[in-house]
Amino acid sequence: MFEFAGKVAVITGAASGLGHAFAQKGASLGMKLVLADVNPVALTQTVDALRERGADAIGVPTDVSDAAQVEALAQAALAAFGKVHLLFNNAGVGAGGFVWESPANDWSWVFGVNVMGVAHGVRVFTPIMLAQNEPAHIVNTASVAGLLSPPAMGVYNASKHAVVSLTETLYHDLQLAQAPVAGTVAGAQAAGRQVGCSLLCPAFVPTGIADAERARPSELRNAGAPTRSQIAADRQLHRAVQSGKLSAADVADITFEAIAARRFYIVTHPGIMATVKLRHEDIEQLREPTDPMSLKPEVKNAG
């Protein structure tokens, strides 16, 4: 079991949505918090509110798409608390519309945050955790969009599929790196596999992901007007997010329970699994992809 009290958690995207809920949950469990977000005003408000409730927390404004800023985040965490035991690579953004109508800026922005943000977190923090030689854990936030391929969500889907593959590979790499070496002290220590990881795949949850556009850097904003497919996808996302049956706090509870049990796959909405199974059957039987919305009761109930 992973113990939380007194341990240090680093959370990206911590000023809203799931990240904010992770911070609140961590604080309630007595964790020391290093909170990162691209919005410095919202970040300061989050840190201040947690401190008022007695939490030991600092805020570090961070654009996770920038490798240097993630490295600075790690150094700030070590300077403040000396160690890092729990990392949430959680920051995420989204863009919709038909794949061929997604401008290059959409790909650069979404992949910069959703994929490179996770990659930077893994690259920077994993060596720190391994060197500590004590229990530590990494949680990468993907989505059911990393397990399915809904229409008009190509950029987001592709980014979250990348996070799924990255995290599954991270699991295997950690197993290999911490495999015992017979006859050595280091091998005996490594046998415990102190550093673990989890893949979080939530469905629709009422968060600010649908309003992520406001955080897009000016240099990556699109000059042209949105297409009909992009407008429709945006409306659908807003409706789906607001209709989510689980709150961010619910997802945080589920996630921390999974971390405590060292469980890898965290699927917060089990109703979606029928559609995941259908996709896998398509692959196994070499048939054309089934529309993920064809099992509408399961898909809708998953939100």
C-alpha positions in Angstrom: 0.0 0.0 0.0 1.2 3.5 -0.8 1.2 5.9 2.2 0.3 9.5 1.6 0.7 11.4 4.9 3.8 13.6 5.0 4.7 12.7 1.4 5.3 15.2 -1.4 2.9 15.4 -4.4 3.6 17.4 -7.6 0.4 18.2 -9.6 0.3 19.9 -13.0 -2.9 21.6 -14.1 -3.6 22.1 -10.4 -5.6 25.3 -10.6 -8.8 23.7 -12.0 -10.6 20.5 -12.7 -9.0 17.2 -11.9 -5.8 18.8 -10.8 -7.5 21.0 -8.3 -9.4 18.0 -7.0 -6.2 16.0 -6.7 -4.7 18.9 -4.7 -7.6 19.0 -2.3 -7.5 15.2 -1.8 -3.8 15.3 -1.2 -4.2 18.0 1.3 -6.9 16.1 3.2 -4.5 13.2 3.4 -1.7 15.3 4.9 0.5 15.5 1.8 2.9 18.4 1.0 1.9 19.9 -2.3 3.8 21.4 -5.2 1.1 22.8 -7.5 1.8 23.8 -11.1 -0.5 25.6 -13.6 -0.1 27.8 -16.7 -2.5 30.3 -15.1 -0.6 32.1 -12.4 -3.6 34.0 -11.0 -5.8 30.9 -10.6 -2.7 29.0 -9.2 -2.1 31.6 -6.5 -5.8 31.5 -5.5 -5.7 27.7 -5.3 -2.5 27.7 -3.1 -3.9 30.4 -0.8 -7.1 28.6 -0.3 -5.3 25.3 0.6 -3.0 27.1 2.9 -5.9 28.7 4.7 -7.1 25.1 5.4 -3.7 24.2 6.8 -2.1 22.6 3.8 1.7 22.9 3.3 1.7 24.0 -0.4 3.6 26.0 -2.9 2.7 27.1 -6.4 5.0 27.1 -9.4 3.6 28.7 -12.6 4.5 26.2 -15.3 3.8 25.6 -19.0 4.3 21.9 -19.2 5.0 22.0 -22.9 8.3 23.8 -22.1 11.0 21.3 -21.0 12.9 24.0 -19.1 9.9 25.0 -17.1 9.2 21.4 -16.0 12.8 21.1 -15.0 12.4 24.3 -12.9 9.3 22.8 -11.4 11.3 19.8 -10.2 14.0 21.9 -8.7 11.4 24.0 -6.9 9.9 20.9 -5.4 13.2 19.6 -4.2 14.2 23.0 -2.9 11.0 23.3 -0.9 10.5 19.7 0.4 13.6 17.7 -0.6 11.8 14.8 -2.3 9.0 13.9 -4.7 6.8 10.9 -3.9 3.8 11.4 -6.1 3.6 13.0 -9.6 0.4 13.8 -11.4 1.1 14.6 -15.1 -2.4 16.0 -15.4 -2.4 19.2 -17.4 -4.4 18.9 -20.6 -6.2 20.8 -23.4 -8.4 19.8 -26.3 -9.4 20.8 -29.8 -12.1 19.2 -32.0 -13.4 19.0 -35.6 -12.7 16.8 -38.6 -9.0 15.6 -38.7 -8.3 17.4 -42.0 -9.7 20.6 -40.8 -7.4 20.8 -37.7 -4.8 23.5 -38.3 -1.1 22.8 -37.6 -1.5 25.1 -34.5 -4.1 22.7 -33.0 -1.6 19.8 -33.3 1.2 21.8 -31.9 -0.8 23.1 -28.9 -2.6 19.9 -28.0 0.5 17.6 -28.4 2.7 20.2 -26.7 0.6 20.0 -23.5 -1.0 16.6 -23.6 1.9 14.5 -24.9 5.1 16.5 -24.4 3.9 17.7 -21.0 3.6 14.1 -19.8 6.9 13.2 -21.5 8.7 16.1 -19.8 7.2 15.1 -16.4 8.3 11.5 -16.9 11.8 12.4 -18.1 12.5 14.9 -15.3 10.9 13.3 -12.3 11.4 9.5 -12.8 15.2 9.7 -12.2 14.6 11.7 -9.1 12.1 9.1 -7.8 14.4 6.2 -8.6 17.4 7.8 -6.8 15.3 8.2 -3.6 15.0 4.5 -3.2 11.6 4.8 -1.4 8.0 4.3 -2.6 7.0 6.8 -5.3 4.3 6.8 -8.0 3.5 8.6 -11.2 -0.1 9.1 -12.5 -0.5 10.1 -16.2 -3.9 11.5 -17.1 -5.1 10.2 -20.4 -8.8 9.7 -21.2 -11.2 7.2 -22.6 -10.3 9.0 -25.8 -7.0 7.2 -25.4 -8.8 3.9 -25.6 -11.4 4.8 -28.3 -11.4 7.0 -31.4 -14.7 9.0 -31.4 -15.3 11.1 -34.5 -14.4 14.8 -34.8 -11.9 14.5 -32.0 -8.8 13.4 -34.0 -6.2 15.7 -32.4 -7.3 15.0 -28.9 -7.8 11.3 -29.5 -4.3 11.0 -31.0 -2.7 12.9 -28.1 -4.4 10.7 -25.5 -3.6 7.5 -27.4 0.0 8.6 -27.2 -0.3 9.1 -23.4 -1.7 5.5 -23.1 1.2 4.0 -25.0 3.8 6.2 -23.2 2.4 5.1 -19.8 2.2 1.4 -20.6 5.8 1.6 -21.8 6.8 3.5 -18.7 5.3 0.6 -16.6 7.4 -1.9 -18.5 10.5 0.2 -18.4 10.2 0.7 -14.6 9.8 -3.1 -14.2 12.9 -3.7 -16.2 14.9 -0.9 -14.6 14.0 -2.1 -11.1 14.4 -5.8 -11.8 16.5 -7.6 -9.1 20.1 -8.3 -10.0 21.1 -11.6 -8.4 23.7 -11.4 -5.6 23.8 -7.6 -5.3 22.6 -5.3 -2.6 21.3 -3.0 -5.2 19.3 -5.8 -6.7 17.8 -6.7 -3.4 16.7 -3.1 -2.9 15.4 -2.9 -6.4 13.3 -6.0 -6.0 10.7 -4.0 -4.2 10.1 -1.9 -7.4 9.7 1.2 -5.4 8.6 3.5 -8.2 5.2 2.6 -9.9 2.9 4.3 -12.3 -0.8 4.4 -13.2 -2.8 5.4 -16.3 -5.9 7.4 -15.5 -8.6 7.2 -18.2 -11.7 9.2 -17.1 -14.7 9.8 -19.3 -16.6 13.1 -19.3 -16.3 15.0 -15.9 -17.5 18.6 -15.2 -14.2 20.4 -15.5 -12.7 23.3 -17.4 -11.3 21.2 -20.3 -14.1 22.5 -22.6 -12.8 26.1 -21.9 -9.1 25.3 -22.4 -8.9 27.6 -25.4 -8.4 30.5 -23.2 -5.1 29.1 -22.1 -3.8 28.7 -25.7 -0.6 30.7 -26.3 -1.1 33.7 -28.7 1.4 32.3 -31.1 -0.6 29.1 -31.5 -4.0 30.7 -32.0 -5.8 30.1 -35.3 -6.3 33.0 -37.6 -9.3 31.7 -39.5 -12.8 31.2 -38.3 -13.7 27.8 -36.9 -15.3 25.3 -39.4 -18.8 23.8 -39.0 -17.3 20.6 -37.7 -15.2 22.4 -35.1 -18.1 24.4 -33.9 -20.3 21.3 -33.6 -17.5 19.4 -31.8 -17.1 22.3 -29.3 -20.8 22.3 -28.6 -20.9 18.6 -28.1 -17.9 18.7 -25.8 -19.5 21.4 -23.6 -22.7 19.4 -23.3 -20.9 16.1 -22.6 -18.6 17.7 -19.9 -21.5 19.3 -18.1 -23.6 16.1 -18.2 -20.8 14.1 -16.4 -22.3 12.0 -13.6 -19.0 11.9 -11.6 -17.5 15.0 -10.2 -13.8 15.8 -10.2 -13.7 15.0 -6.5 -15.2 11.6 -7.3 -12.4 10.9 -9.8 -9.8 12.1 -7.2 -11.2 9.6 -4.7 -11.1 6.8 -7.2 -7.5 7.8 -8.3 -6.1 7.9 -4.8 -7.6 4.5 -4.0 -6.0 3.1 -7.1 -2.6 4.6 -6.1 -2.8 3.2 -2.6 -3.4 -0.2 -4.2 -0.7 0.3 -6.8 -3.2 -0.4 -9.6 -2.1 0.5 -13.1 -5.3 1.0 -15.1 -7.7 3.5 -13.6 -11.0 3.6 -15.6 -13.4 5.8 -13.6 -16.4 5.1 -15.7 -16.7 1.3 -16.1 -19.7 1.6 -18.4 -17.3 2.6 -21.2 -15.6 -0.8 -21.2 -18.2 -2.4 -23.5 -17.2 0.0 -26.2 -13.5 -0.6 -25.5 -14.1 -4.3 -25.9 -15.9 -3.7 -29.2 -12.9 -1.7 -30.5 -10.5 -4.5 -29.5 -12.7 -7.1 -31.2 -12.6 -4.9 -34.4 -8.8 -5.1 -34.3 -8.7 -8.9 -33.5 -11.1 -9.7 -36.3 -9.5 -7.3 -38.8 -12.9 -5.6 -39.5 -13.6 -1.9 -40.1 -13.7 0.3 -37.0 -17.1 0.4 -35.3 -18.5 3.9 -34.5 -17.8 4.3 -30.7 -21.2 5.9 -30.4 -22.9 2.7 -31.7 -23.3 1.5 -28.1 -25.0 4.7 -27.1 -26.4 3.5 -23.7 -23.0 2.4 -22.6 -21.2 5.5 -23.9 -23.7 8.0 -22.5 -23.9 6.3 -19.2 -20.1 6.4 -19.0 -20.3 10.2 -18.7 
